[in-house]
Amino acid sequence: MQKTLKKYFVIFTVPTLFAFCLAFIVPFAMGLYLSFCKFTTVTDATFIGLKNYFRAFEEPDFINATLFTVKFAVIAILSINVLSFLMALLLTRKIKGTNLFRTVFFMPNLIGGIILGYIWQSMINAILYDYGTTLVANAKFGYLGLIVLMNWQMIGYMMIIYIAGLQNVPTDLIEAAHIDGATSWQTLIKVKIPMVMPSISICLFLTLSNCFKLFDQNLALTAGAPSKKTAMMALDIYNTFYGRSGFEGVGQAKAVMFFLVVATIALTQLRFTRSKEVEQ
């Protein structure tokens, strides 16, 4: 069997590798090069060095979008993971209707981001109208609205991953902890959480990357209003690249920096949480 796999390895690998290079490596390399160029189309690019990066840092809107994204991501990541883990603990107990609840809580993740944004915009504005304001009248409302929207969309998805992790915790470990006199809280902290660290690693990685890359929900819910105070990094890059003539290179430079920041944070988190995993 191993000889057969080695014999036909190239046949199955080359098409996938070619598609990966064509769809990811080549566009990434072109984007990296264009971040050092002034251009309107790919064919008229002129190399200008680091000017695009300097211009990006000179824009107050980009700095504000970066700070707003970080502030949003920290709260959203913590709230999503804490709430989804608590729901997973609840739904792994032997109570009636757990399968129904799991399905219902997971369903928001199936709704597209643009549609989700407009739905929550309508609901939140319906409440705020009674107080003489709207979602985009104050940046605080937009910030809280984005956090609520992200929690509602992702909690069910993360909950399913945590449930899978909790169900894989060996029952003999839990029984041994009870025999030794451990309380429910001690069992949770000393047994369950260490054993579900692989699930925690996955959930933290997914929520971190999704919160930083948030675009369509941000566009639909606030579109950066008021005065771009609720624009996140992805939306700011989009507005720079497509909304400002002559700033395509600056938008591409922002995109490269955005990729490096998110990749560095995500890989650091993944390495740290994996180091805390225990072998079963």
TATA-V330326 format. One record per backbone hydrogen bond with DSSP energy under -0.5 kcal/mol. NH is the residue of the N-H (numbers start at 0). CO is the residue of the C=O. E is the energy in kcal/mol with one decimal. If there is no record, write none. Layout:
# TATA-V330326
nh->NH co->CO e->E
nh->NH co->CO e->E
This chain:
# TATA-V330326
nh->4 co->0 e->-2.3
nh->5 co->1 e->-2.4
nh->6 co->2 e->-2.0
nh->7 co->3 e->-2.0
nh->8 co->5 e->-0.5
nh->11 co->7 e->-1.5
nh->12 co->8 e->-1.9
nh->13 co->9 e->-2.6
nh->14 co->10 e->-0.6
nh->15 co->11 e->-0.6
nh->16 co->12 e->-2.9
nh->17 co->13 e->-2.8
nh->18 co->14 e->-2.3
nh->19 co->15 e->-2.4
nh->20 co->16 e->-2.4
nh->21 co->17 e->-2.6
nh->22 co->18 e->-2.4
nh->23 co->19 e->-2.1
nh->24 co->19 e->-1.2
nh->25 co->20 e->-3.0
nh->27 co->23 e->-2.3
nh->28 co->24 e->-2.6
nh->29 co->25 e->-2.5
nh->30 co->26 e->-2.5
nh->31 co->27 e->-2.4
nh->32 co->28 e->-2.1
nh->33 co->29 e->-2.7
nh->34 co->30 e->-1.2
nh->35 co->32 e->-1.8
nh->36 co->33 e->-1.8
nh->37 co->45 e->-2.7
nh->38 co->36 e->-0.5
nh->39 co->40 e->-0.5
nh->43 co->40 e->-1.1
nh->44 co->41 e->-0.8
nh->45 co->37 e->-2.1
nh->47 co->35 e->-3.2
nh->48 co->35 e->-1.0
nh->50 co->47 e->-0.9
nh->53 co->49 e->-2.1
nh->54 co->50 e->-2.5
nh->55 co->51 e->-1.9
nh->56 co->52 e->-1.8
nh->57 co->53 e->-1.1
nh->58 co->55 e->-1.2
nh->59 co->57 e->-0.6
nh->62 co->58 e->-1.5
nh->63 co->59 e->-2.7
nh->64 co->60 e->-2.4
nh->65 co->61 e->-2.1
nh->66 co->62 e->-2.3
nh->67 co->63 e->-2.7
nh->68 co->64 e->-2.3
nh->69 co->65 e->-2.2
nh->70 co->66 e->-2.5
nh->71 co->67 e->-2.4
nh->72 co->68 e->-3.0
nh->73 co->69 e->-2.4
nh->74 co->70 e->-1.3
nh->75 co->71 e->-2.7
nh->76 co->72 e->-2.9
nh->77 co->73 e->-1.8
nh->78 co->74 e->-2.6
nh->79 co->75 e->-2.6
nh->80 co->76 e->-2.0
nh->81 co->77 e->-2.4
nh->82 co->78 e->-2.3
nh->83 co->79 e->-2.4
nh->84 co->80 e->-1.9
nh->85 co->81 e->-2.2
nh->86 co->82 e->-2.3
nh->87 co->83 e->-2.1
nh->88 co->84 e->-2.3
nh->89 co->85 e->-2.0
nh->90 co->86 e->-2.5
nh->91 co->87 e->-0.7
nh->91 co->88 e->-0.6
nh->92 co->89 e->-1.1
nh->94 co->92 e->-2.1
nh->97 co->94 e->-0.9
nh->100 co->96 e->-2.4
nh->101 co->97 e->-2.5
nh->102 co->98 e->-1.9
nh->103 co->99 e->-2.5
nh->104 co->100 e->-2.7
nh->105 co->101 e->-1.5
nh->106 co->102 e->-1.4
nh->107 co->103 e->-0.5
nh->108 co->105 e->-1.5
nh->109 co->106 e->-2.2
nh->110 co->107 e->-1.2
nh->115 co->111 e->-2.6
nh->116 co->112 e->-2.4
nh->117 co->113 e->-2.0
nh->118 co->114 e->-2.4
nh->119 co->115 e->-2.4
nh->120 co->116 e->-2.1
nh->121 co->117 e->-2.1
nh->122 co->118 e->-2.1
nh->123 co->119 e->-2.7
nh->124 co->120 e->-2.3
nh->125 co->121 e->-1.8
nh->126 co->122 e->-1.1
nh->127 co->123 e->-2.6
nh->128 co->124 e->-2.3
nh->129 co->126 e->-0.8
nh->130 co->127 e->-1.5
nh->131 co->128 e->-1.6
nh->132 co->127 e->-1.9
nh->136 co->133 e->-1.1
nh->137 co->133 e->-0.5
nh->140 co->137 e->-0.8
nh->141 co->137 e->-1.5
nh->142 co->138 e->-2.3
nh->143 co->139 e->-2.5
nh->144 co->140 e->-2.6
nh->145 co->141 e->-2.1
nh->146 co->142 e->-1.8
nh->147 co->143 e->-2.5
nh->148 co->144 e->-2.5
nh->149 co->145 e->-2.5
nh->150 co->146 e->-2.4
nh->151 co->147 e->-2.6
nh->152 co->148 e->-2.0
nh->153 co->149 e->-2.3
nh->154 co->150 e->-2.3
nh->157 co->153 e->-2.5
nh->158 co->154 e->-2.4
nh->159 co->155 e->-1.6
nh->160 co->156 e->-1.3
nh->161 co->157 e->-2.4
nh->162 co->158 e->-2.6
nh->163 co->159 e->-2.0
nh->164 co->160 e->-1.9
nh->165 co->161 e->-2.7
nh->166 co->162 e->-2.4
nh->167 co->163 e->-0.8
nh->167 co->164 e->-0.6
nh->168 co->165 e->-1.2
nh->172 co->169 e->-0.8
nh->173 co->169 e->-1.2
nh->174 co->170 e->-2.7
nh->175 co->171 e->-2.2
nh->176 co->172 e->-2.0
nh->177 co->173 e->-2.1
nh->178 co->174 e->-2.4
nh->179 co->175 e->-1.9
nh->180 co->177 e->-1.3
nh->181 co->176 e->-2.7
nh->186 co->182 e->-2.5
nh->187 co->183 e->-2.0
nh->188 co->184 e->-2.4
nh->189 co->185 e->-3.0
nh->190 co->186 e->-1.7
nh->191 co->186 e->-2.3
nh->192 co->187 e->-2.6
nh->194 co->190 e->-1.7
nh->195 co->191 e->-1.5
nh->195 co->192 e->-0.5
nh->196 co->193 e->-0.9
nh->198 co->195 e->-0.5
nh->199 co->195 e->-2.2
nh->200 co->196 e->-2.8
nh->201 co->197 e->-2.0
nh->202 co->198 e->-2.7
nh->203 co->199 e->-2.7
nh->204 co->200 e->-2.0
nh->205 co->201 e->-2.6
nh->206 co->202 e->-2.7
nh->207 co->203 e->-2.4
nh->208 co->204 e->-2.4
nh->209 co->205 e->-2.4
nh->210 co->206 e->-2.5
nh->211 co->207 e->-2.1
nh->212 co->208 e->-1.9
nh->213 co->210 e->-0.6
nh->218 co->214 e->-2.8
nh->219 co->215 e->-2.3
nh->220 co->216 e->-2.6
nh->221 co->217 e->-1.8
nh->222 co->217 e->-2.5
nh->223 co->217 e->-0.5
nh->224 co->221 e->-2.1
nh->228 co->225 e->-1.9
nh->229 co->223 e->-1.7
nh->230 co->223 e->-0.6
nh->230 co->227 e->-0.9
nh->232 co->64 e->-0.5
nh->235 co->231 e->-2.6
nh->236 co->232 e->-2.4
nh->237 co->233 e->-2.0
nh->238 co->234 e->-2.7
nh->239 co->235 e->-2.1
nh->240 co->236 e->-2.6
nh->241 co->237 e->-2.7
nh->242 co->237 e->-0.5
nh->242 co->238 e->-1.4
nh->243 co->239 e->-0.8
nh->246 co->243 e->-1.7
nh->250 co->246 e->-2.5
nh->251 co->247 e->-2.2
nh->252 co->248 e->-2.2
nh->253 co->249 e->-2.3
nh->254 co->250 e->-1.9
nh->255 co->251 e->-2.0
nh->256 co->252 e->-2.3
nh->257 co->253 e->-2.6
nh->258 co->254 e->-2.4
nh->259 co->255 e->-2.3
nh->260 co->256 e->-2.4
nh->261 co->257 e->-2.4
nh->262 co->258 e->-2.7
nh->263 co->259 e->-2.2
nh->264 co->260 e->-2.4
nh->265 co->261 e->-2.7
nh->266 co->262 e->-2.4
nh->267 co->263 e->-2.0
nh->268 co->264 e->-2.4
nh->269 co->265 e->-2.4
nh->270 co->266 e->-2.4
nh->271 co->267 e->-2.3
nh->272 co->268 e->-2.7
nh->273 co->269 e->-2.0
nh->274 co->270 e->-1.3
nh->275 co->271 e->-0.5
nh->275 co->272 e->-0.9
nh->276 co->273 e->-1.1
nh->277 co->193 e->-0.7
